[in-house]
Amino acid sequence: MISGYSKMGCSREAVGLFKEMRMKGCEPNEMSVVSVLGACGDLGDLSFGKLLEGLIEEKGFELNTFVGSSLINMFGKVEPRSLSYHVSFAGCVKCRESSLQIFNH
């Protein structure tokens, strides 16, 4: 449902359904997060996007092609200036490099 709403341009409905799902105790999987990230980007909702980024880390979702590109797309739509930071950070997480090493160089 979330994916369908997002693909059809019904971003508010996708985000609303995701939030309702969470409130009722349903745990999201990677695909539901990927779908709602697209809707979040369309809405320009940076705060919810950052919440989703935290959820991805909290749940230990693999930073695969789907999750990574969805994060990049969302940040690119919502806050293009911070996109380079998020891409660098995501790359370091993928390579298991400490984020502190980035800032020390």
Summary of the structure (lengths in Angstrom):
residues: 105
radius of gyration: 13.9
end to end distance: 44.4
largest distance: 44.8
contacts: 290
relative contact order: 0.12
helix: 78%
strand: 0%
